Amino acid sequence: MDYDIEIRFLRLKQHLEITFGAGMDVQAMLFLIGVNELGKGHQNYSKQEKTELFHIAICTLLEPYGYYEFEGRDEDGWPHFKLCKQLPPLEHKEQQFLLKEAMLEYFTANEYYREEE
C-alpha cells in the first residue's frame, strides 16, 4: 500500500468536501467526474444514466493509462470510449488504489485541486 497516495487522496477528499459536503468517497467522486465530463451540470439522472456516468468517469480516469480512448460524443452529448486494452485482474484494494491515483491526476490536471508542496 502506498501511504503517500492515501494521504494525498485524503487531502483531495477534504478539499472536495468543502464544496460538495461531507461523505465524498470514491463512488461520489466518480459520479462527480462523470457529471463534469458529461458537461450538463447536476440534474436528476435515472439509474441507467448514473451507471453511464460512472462508466464515463472510469474511462476518463483510465484513458491516460492507455486502457480507453475517447471516440467522441453522441447526438445527446454523451461521451463514448473504446476499450484499447484489458485491465489486468486486480484485487479490490488494487482497484481502489488505481482509481485514487487516477483521481488525484484528474483533479490536479484539470486544475480543480492543487496539492501543497
N, C-alpha and C positions, 0 to 999 in steps of 0.2 A: 504494500500500500504506500502510495506516495503522499506523505503528510503535507508537503508543500501544496499540492493540488487541492487537498481537502481544506486547508487553511485559506487558500485563495478563493475557493468556492464559497466558504462560509462568509467571507467578506463581500463577495458578489451578492450572495443571498441577502445579507443585511442591507446592502445598498438598494436592492430592488424592493425590499420590504418598506423602505421609507416612502416610495412612490405607490406601491401596489398593495400594501398592507401585509400583516403577518401571515405566515403559512406558505411562503414561497419555497416550494420543494422542486425536485426535478420535473415532476409532471406539470406543475404550474408554470415553470419556466419554458417547458416545451410548448405549452399552449400559447404563452406569450410570444414566443418566437414564431410559431405558426401564424398567429394573428398578424404579427408585424410583417412577415413575408407575404401574406395574402394582400396586405395593404388596404383593407376595407374598414379598419377600426374594429373596436369591440362591439358586438351585437349579439343577439340571441341566435346561437348556432344550434342546428339539430344535432342529434347524437352522431349521425353519419358525418356531418361536417366537422364535428370536433375530432373524430377519428382521422379525418383527412388533414386537419390542422396539425395533429401530432405527426403524421407522415411527412408533411411539408417540413416541419421543424427538424425531424431526424435526417431527412435527405439534405436539407440545407447545412446542418451541422457536419454531416459526414462527407459532403462534397469536397472540401479541401483535402480530405484523406484519400480521395480517388475512388470512393465507393459509389457515388452517384454523380450524374451530370445533368445540369439544368437543360431542359429541352425547349421550354417556352411556356406560354400561358394559353389556356383555352379561351373560348369566346366569353366566358363569365369571369375571366381574370385569374383563375386558379392556376398556380404554377404546377408544372409537371416535370418529372425527373426520370431518367433511365438509370437502371442499375448497371454499373460498369464492372464491378467485381463483388463476389460474395464476401460478406463479413466472415471472419473465422469464427468457429464456435467459441463463445465467451461465456464464462460464468457470470452470474448476476452482478457480483462486485466489479468484475472487469468491465461489464457493460456500463455500469454506473460511473466508473472512473473515466471511461472514454467519453461519455456524454458530458460529464462535468468539465473535463479538459476542453472539449469542443465548445461548450457554452462560454467558458472563460475567453476563448479565442473569438467567438462570435460577438459577444458584448463589447470586448475591447476593440476589435477590428471595426465595428460599426459605431464606435465612439459613444456607446451608451454607458460605458463604465471605464474608468481609468484606475489602474492599480497604483497604489502608492509605492514609491521606491523605498 
